[in-house]
Each structure stands twice: as structure tokens, then as C-alpha cells.
Amino acid sequence: MTKVKNMGRRQRKVHDACRNGWFMSGEYRALFDNHERRFWADSPSILFNDVDQWFSAHEQNHADSHLLVKCVRAA
């Protein structure tokens, strides 16, 4: 994972959303605009990597959208 100080704007947005939404291992829900996806993660870095890959695929059309990540089911 990239150091926080070396992250770009998109990565910082994803990092902050994952850090604020992290609870513990389990199922997580990520939302922005009308897009939703669920992820399983057992560490914040795994959650960040998965959400970052997904969000970056939508970056061109949704870069300014608010991103919410929250735990929906703890493991």
C-alpha cells in the first residue's frame, strides 16, 4: 500500500472512507452515486485495495462523488 503522504486525491478519498468505515473483519458496503458493491475484508489494507480498484474503474465519471464505506456484517 502507498504511504498516505504519497497518495493522490482519489486514493486519499478511498483511504479516508475505508479508515472511517472500518470496524473489524467482515462484509463491507461501499456506495457512491447510484453504485454499490460489497466486499469481504479481514484487514483495512485489503479493504482499501479492493475499494480502490473498484472506485478507480469509475473515477472518470464519478471522481467528485462522495464515497461511503461501512461494515454491514462483522465476521
Buried (B, 14 or more C-beta within 10 A) or exposed (E): EEEEEEBEEBBBBBBBBBEEBBEEBBEBBBBBEEBEBEBEBEEBEBBBBBBBEBBBEBBEEBEEBEBEBEBEEEE
